[in-house]
């Protein structure tokens, strides 16, 4: 199984567990003289099986990420780099948007707002980070589809 397939299955299992939790909550109480729509014991069995499989997959995915190396970095390090870059990029974009709002005067007599940062330079940094993020994400995705799960 490729790492990407395991990641997809992990996401499916997480959604399945959420749905099972909801179904359990709907069926743990029922009216006297009636039966629940679904047997909670069976739902718990499904939940336990999905949880066990998810635990196994997460362990194998983490092991694979720690042992897969590309350009001198493990996949775990590359994912950390991507996560940090996403956060940093969002901050830069927010700052650029705020700094660009300097023409909010209705009349010439109102106080003029000035930007404390060079928006053009900031936008260039945003463009560079966006390119870096795209390239990093492409490399991670490529590794996910070519790496066998440990």
C-alpha positions as CSV (number, residue, x, y, z in Angstrom):
1,X,0.0,0.0,0.0
2,X,1.3,3.4,-0.9
3,X,1.5,6.1,1.7
4,X,-1.1,8.3,-0.1
5,X,-3.6,5.4,0.0
6,X,-3.0,5.0,3.8
7,X,-3.6,8.8,4.2
8,X,-6.8,8.5,2.3
9,X,-7.9,5.5,4.4
10,X,-7.0,7.4,7.6
11,X,-9.2,10.3,6.6
12,X,-12.0,7.9,5.7
13,X,-11.7,6.2,9.1
14,X,-11.8,9.5,11.0
15,X,-15.0,10.4,9.2
16,X,-16.4,6.9,9.8
17,X,-15.6,7.2,13.5
18,X,-17.4,10.6,13.7
19,X,-20.4,9.2,12.0
20,X,-20.5,6.1,14.3
21,X,-20.3,8.5,17.3
22,X,-23.3,10.4,16.0
23,X,-25.2,7.2,15.4
24,X,-24.4,5.9,18.8
25,X,-25.7,9.1,20.4
26,X,-28.9,8.7,18.5
27,X,-29.4,5.1,19.6
28,X,-28.4,5.0,23.3
29,X,-31.7,6.2,24.6
30,X,-35.0,4.9,23.3
31,X,-38.6,5.0,24.3
32,X,-39.9,2.3,26.6
33,X,-41.7,-0.4,24.6
34,X,-39.7,0.5,21.5
35,X,-36.3,-0.6,20.1
36,X,-33.5,1.7,19.1
37,X,-33.1,2.1,15.3
38,X,-29.6,0.5,15.5
39,X,-28.1,-1.8,18.1
40,X,-25.6,0.2,20.2
41,X,-23.5,-3.0,20.8
42,X,-23.0,-3.4,17.1
43,X,-22.2,0.2,16.7
44,X,-19.6,-0.1,19.5
45,X,-18.0,-3.1,17.7
46,X,-17.8,-1.1,14.5
47,X,-16.3,1.9,16.4
48,X,-13.7,-0.3,18.1
49,X,-12.7,-2.0,14.8
50,X,-12.4,1.4,13.0
51,X,-10.5,2.8,16.0
52,X,-8.1,-0.1,16.0
53,X,-7.5,0.2,12.3
54,X,-7.0,3.9,12.6
55,X,-4.4,3.4,15.4
56,X,-2.5,1.0,13.3
57,X,-2.5,3.2,10.2
58,X,-1.4,6.3,12.2
59,X,1.5,4.4,13.6
60,X,2.6,3.1,10.2
61,X,2.1,6.5,8.6
62,X,4.2,8.1,11.3
63,X,6.9,5.5,11.0
64,X,7.0,5.9,7.2
65,X,7.1,9.7,7.4
66,X,10.1,9.5,9.9
67,X,12.0,7.0,7.7
68,X,11.3,8.5,4.3
69,X,14.1,11.0,3.3
70,X,14.2,13.4,0.4
71,X,16.8,16.1,-0.2
72,X,18.3,15.4,3.3
73,X,15.0,15.9,5.1
74,X,12.5,13.3,6.4
75,X,9.0,13.5,5.3
76,X,8.1,14.5,8.9
77,X,10.4,17.5,8.7
78,X,8.9,18.4,5.3
79,X,5.4,18.3,6.7
80,X,6.5,20.5,9.6
81,X,8.0,22.9,7.2
82,X,4.8,23.0,5.2
83,X,2.6,23.5,8.2
84,X,4.8,26.4,9.5
85,X,4.9,28.0,6.0
86,X,1.1,27.8,5.7
87,X,0.7,29.7,9.0
88,X,3.4,32.2,8.2
89,X,1.9,32.9,4.7
90,X,-1.5,33.5,6.2
91,X,-0.1,36.0,8.6
92,X,1.8,37.8,5.8
93,X,-1.4,37.9,3.7
94,X,-3.4,39.4,6.5
95,X,-0.7,42.0,7.1
96,X,-0.6,42.9,3.4
97,X,-4.4,43.3,3.3
98,X,-4.4,45.5,6.4
99,X,-1.5,47.6,5.2
100,X,-3.2,48.1,1.8
101,X,-6.2,49.8,3.4
102,X,-4.8,53.4,3.5
103,X,-7.3,55.2,1.4
104,X,-10.3,55.0,3.8
105,X,-10.8,58.8,3.9
106,X,-14.2,60.2,3.0
107,X,-13.0,63.8,2.9
108,X,-9.6,65.4,2.6
109,X,-9.9,66.8,6.1
110,X,-9.9,63.4,7.8
111,X,-6.7,61.9,9.2
112,X,-4.7,60.2,6.5
113,X,-3.6,56.6,7.3
114,X,-0.2,55.4,6.2
115,X,1.2,51.9,5.9
116,X,4.1,51.1,8.2
117,X,5.3,48.4,5.8
118,X,6.3,48.3,2.2
119,X,3.3,46.5,0.7
120,X,4.9,45.9,-2.7
121,X,7.9,44.2,-1.0
122,X,5.6,42.3,1.3
123,X,3.5,41.1,-1.7
124,X,6.8,39.9,-3.4
125,X,7.6,37.9,-0.2
126,X,4.0,36.4,-0.3
127,X,4.5,35.4,-3.9
128,X,7.8,33.8,-3.1
129,X,6.4,31.9,-0.1
130,X,3.4,30.8,-2.1
131,X,5.7,29.3,-4.8
132,X,7.8,27.6,-2.1
133,X,4.6,26.2,-0.5
134,X,3.4,24.9,-3.9
135,X,6.7,23.2,-4.7
136,X,7.0,21.7,-1.2
137,X,3.4,20.4,-1.4
138,X,4.1,18.9,-4.8
139,X,7.2,17.1,-3.5
140,X,5.2,15.8,-0.5
141,X,2.4,14.6,-2.7
142,X,4.8,12.9,-5.0
143,X,6.5,11.1,-2.1
144,X,3.1,10.1,-0.8
145,X,2.3,8.3,-4.1
146,X,5.7,6.7,-4.6
147,X,6.5,5.6,-1.0
148,X,5.4,2.2,0.3
149,X,3.8,2.2,3.7
150,X,6.0,0.6,6.3
